Amino acid sequence: MQADQHSKDPTLERVQAARKERLLRLQEVLLRVGYRRSRFLDLVRQGVFPRPVRLPGGRAVAWPESVVDDLVDRLAAGNGA
């Protein structure tokens, strides 16, 4: 991939932004949003909640803390699922 195309990759941009902040694994996200695992993941699959970023070197995923904070604010305002 060329450098100019690489810089426009939205997934890469999310990963780069996530590197600058704390990443939260699923258990911590669930504690913050108050949903059970299955319900939360269903809503992620449906696009209601943001998708996680994949961590380097494996199958692990996490959500940037700012994304989770925005989600919690949205839920508190009554704009969630």
Secondary structure, 3 states (H helix, E strand, C coil): CCHHHHCCCHHHHHHHHHHCCCEECHHHHHHHHCCCHHHHHHHHHCCCCCCCEECCCCCCEEEEHHHHHHHHHHHHCCCCC
